[in-house]
Amino acid sequence: MKSFIIYGASGYTGELIAEKCKELDYPAILAGRNPDRIRPLAEKLDLPFRVFDLDDSSKIQSSIKDCFAVLHCAGPFVHTAEPMARACIAAGVHYMDITGEIPVFQTIHSLDGEAKKAGVALMPGTGFDVVPTDCAANMVTARCKNATDLDIAFFSLGQMSRGTMKSALLQMPNGNRIRRNGKVESGALLKLKKTVRLAGKDRTGFSIPWGDVFTAGISTGIGNVTVYSMVPGLPVFMAPLIRPFTGLLKNAGVQSFLRNRIDSGSAGPDEKTRNSDRSYVYARAWNSANESEFAEVEIETMEGYRFTVESSIKVLEKLEKAKGLSGFLTPSMAFGSDLVLELPDTKILRQLPN
Ligand SMILES: NC(=O)c1ccc[n+]([C@@H]2O[C@H](COP(=O)([O-])OP(=O)(O)OC[C@H]3O[C@@H](n4cnc5c(N)ncnc54)[C@H](OP(=O)(O)O)[C@@H]3O)[C@@H](O)[C@H]2O)c1
């Protein structure tokens, strides 16, 4: 394999990806803004490293231009994705990231034309958000040709990393997001709910601003997309009590208090949890003019952070071999909806119609 950069390698997820690359003997170059965090990791894993921040595009370009791709793991991506993606386009280097933030998908999508001219692939969302859901969405769309609507849901017992919680916290003041008639619209958090059979039980959850609200609209062409999370820790009856307080998330003091609470927590799930927890992803496409036209799929797969490591490395492997990929691509647009089934410990649990 040709060399690639893992930027943000000192973070919880970046380090897991770096460790896996070392295990596979892949030529990863670790990178980040802080030498005191990158150097010890590079020494521990015996991998090369580079230190640069994201303020100066020419510095980023000169630091990445000898690599075939950057796997960007430094989030919250609202602060980091655009400078890295622009530098990738200027340097002729493929861009991947593990974001789940809708505004980031929108920004990267806006660079589609420039990336196509440069022959650079832009692939945001190569982790748990959005690989399994994007693949599931495209599986059901292929089996329901006249679909007008798409629901996606997922269930996972898993704990979130500090970086994921901070990224989600930054997005919460924007409220919920759904796609209606092709447009991404805002709404209240903890309002729109749905019950879905997942992991063998009926589970109720709320619509959330997950990346597929943007990406599945692009990769399936369906105008109405809603994503639900079946959160195990949040009893559904509590939602109306909590909802009035979600407005407080716009307050800078509340944001800062919650960020400090997150910082005092653990970096992310431990190895035992990553190797034992399971995740379940569901998609249903249907034709609103004729509800007997529908397709459903449920996929069982790995815990979210183990998934993110495996799926990002799978995408890197495929991107290196692919010819002529350029512009904004979702995982299933680039490599087909069976991409998810190529990952370890992943299978279709049920499909309708059979
Ligand atoms: N799609 C998915 O399913 C998925 C899965 C896992 C993670 N993620 C996302 O990935 C991101 C990282 O998560 P994590 O748990 O690994 O977080 P983390 O442990 O907090 O690590 C964050 C990393 O980003 C770097 N960073 C942050 N802001 C930066 C900036 N302005 N410039 C340069 N580097 C910066 C940090 O560098 P320093 O060490 O210098 O602070 C650190 O290396 C989050 O946005 C998370 O939501 C998504």
The ligand as an SDF file (V2000), in Angstrom:
LIG
                    3D

 48 52  0  0  0  0  0  0  0  0999 V2000
  -18.3320    8.5420   12.3360 N   0  0  0  0  0  0  0  0  0  0  0  0
  -18.2150    7.8770   13.4580 C   0  0  0  0  0  0  0  0  0  0  0  0
  -18.9030    6.9150   13.6670 O   0  0  0  0  0  0  0  0  0  0  0  0
  -17.1820    8.3100   14.4350 C   0  0  0  0  0  0  0  0  0  0  0  0
  -16.5250    7.3720   15.2320 C   0  0  0  0  0  0  0  0  0  0  0  0
  -15.5280    7.8320   16.0920 C   0  0  0  0  0  0  0  0  0  0  0  0
  -15.2490    9.1840   16.1810 C   0  0  0  0  0  0  0  0  0  0  0  0
  -15.9270   10.0550   15.4010 N   0  0  0  0  0  0  0  0  0  0  0  0
  -15.6260   11.4950   15.4340 C   0  0  0  0  0  0  0  0  0  0  0  0
  -14.2300   11.6560   15.3650 O   0  0  0  0  0  0  0  0  0  0  0  0
  -13.8360   12.7940   16.1040 C   0  0  0  0  0  0  0  0  0  0  0  0
  -12.7430   12.4130   17.0760 C   0  0  0  0  0  0  0  0  0  0  0  0
  -13.2820   11.5800   18.0610 O   0  0  0  0  0  0  0  0  0  0  0  0
  -12.3390   11.0300   19.2210 P   0  0  0  0  0  0  0  0  0  0  0  0
  -13.1850   10.2670   20.1270 O   0  0  0  0  0  0  0  0  0  0  0  0
  -11.1360   10.3810   18.6370 O   0  0  0  0  0  0  0  0  0  0  0  0
  -11.9230   12.4360   19.9080 O   0  0  0  0  0  0  0  0  0  0  0  0
  -10.7150   12.8340   20.8550 P   0  0  0  0  0  0  0  0  0  0  0  0
  -10.1910   11.6740   21.5940 O   0  0  0  0  0  0  0  0  0  0  0  0
  -11.1910   14.0240   21.6080 O   0  0  0  0  0  0  0  0  0  0  0  0
   -9.5700   13.2930   19.8140 O   0  0  0  0  0  0  0  0  0  0  0  0
   -9.7130   14.4310   19.0500 C   0  0  0  0  0  0  0  0  0  0  0  0
   -8.4720   14.5860   18.1710 C   0  0  0  0  0  0  0  0  0  0  0  0
   -8.6840   15.7160   17.3220 O   0  0  0  0  0  0  0  0  0  0  0  0
   -7.5960   16.6120   17.4760 C   0  0  0  0  0  0  0  0  0  0  0  0
   -8.0910   17.9750   17.2710 N   0  0  0  0  0  0  0  0  0  0  0  0
   -9.2140   18.5250   17.8060 C   0  0  0  0  0  0  0  0  0  0  0  0
   -9.3550   19.7900   17.3870 N   0  0  0  0  0  0  0  0  0  0  0  0
   -8.3260   20.0370   16.5440 C   0  0  0  0  0  0  0  0  0  0  0  0
   -7.9240   21.1640   15.7780 C   0  0  0  0  0  0  0  0  0  0  0  0
   -8.6300   22.3160   15.7990 N   0  0  0  0  0  0  0  0  0  0  0  0
   -6.8180   21.0600   15.0200 N   0  0  0  0  0  0  0  0  0  0  0  0
   -6.1110   19.9220   14.9890 C   0  0  0  0  0  0  0  0  0  0  0  0
   -6.4170   18.8280   15.7010 N   0  0  0  0  0  0  0  0  0  0  0  0
   -7.5090   18.8800   16.4800 C   0  0  0  0  0  0  0  0  0  0  0  0
   -7.0800   16.3740   18.8730 C   0  0  0  0  0  0  0  0  0  0  0  0
   -5.7610   16.8320   18.9230 O   0  0  0  0  0  0  0  0  0  0  0  0
   -5.0140   17.2480   20.3000 P   0  0  0  0  0  0  0  0  0  0  0  0
   -4.5660   15.9680   20.8910 O   0  0  0  0  0  0  0  0  0  0  0  0
   -3.9180   18.1100   19.8390 O   0  0  0  0  0  0  0  0  0  0  0  0
   -6.0640   17.9630   21.1240 O   0  0  0  0  0  0  0  0  0  0  0  0
   -7.1930   14.8490   18.9450 C   0  0  0  0  0  0  0  0  0  0  0  0
   -6.1230   14.2390   18.2710 O   0  0  0  0  0  0  0  0  0  0  0  0
  -15.1130   13.3350   16.7530 C   0  0  0  0  0  0  0  0  0  0  0  0
  -15.6210   14.3840   15.9590 O   0  0  0  0  0  0  0  0  0  0  0  0
  -16.0560   12.1580   16.7230 C   0  0  0  0  0  0  0  0  0  0  0  0
  -17.4130   12.5270   16.6890 O   0  0  0  0  0  0  0  0  0  0  0  0
  -16.8910    9.6540   14.5420 C   0  0  0  0  0  0  0  0  0  0  0  0
  1  2  1  0
  2  3  2  0
  2  4  1  0
  4  5  1  0
  4 48  2  0
  5  6  2  0
  6  7  1  0
  7  8  2  0
  8  9  1  0
  8 48  1  0
  9 10  1  0
  9 46  1  0
 10 11  1  0
 11 12  1  0
 11 44  1  0
 12 13  1  0
 13 14  1  0
 14 15  2  0
 14 16  1  0
 14 17  1  0
 17 18  1  0
 18 19  2  0
 18 20  1  0
 18 21  1  0
 21 22  1  0
 22 23  1  0
 23 24  1  0
 23 42  1  0
 24 25  1  0
 25 26  1  0
 25 36  1  0
 26 27  1  0
 26 35  1  0
 27 28  2  0
 28 29  1  0
 29 30  1  0
 29 35  2  0
 30 31  1  0
 30 32  2  0
 32 33  1  0
 33 34  2  0
 34 35  1  0
 36 37  1  0
 36 42  1  0
 37 38  1  0
 38 39  2  0
 38 40  1  0
 38 41  1  0
 42 43  1  0
 44 45  1  0
 44 46  1  0
 46 47  1  0
M  CHG  2   8   1  16  -1
M  END
$$$$
